[in-house]
């Protein structure tokens, strides 16, 4: 039996506006930003984790969580 991790982040294209806040995820416009927060963890290891998260409401009605990896500058979709 194979084990599959749930909630694995996947790369996504995000257009950001003023202050780095997302204005579109893929081709879908952001209607609202519910919350944003920064996570800094594993600073004591050789692979620190630094992410800026956004909980968004998209124009198609979906609630999603995306994050910007502050180490490599890439965007990921955490939850759709």
Helices and strands as residue ranges (DSSP letters): E 10-11, E 14-16, G 18-20, E 22-25, E 28-41, E 49-58, E 63-69, E 75-79
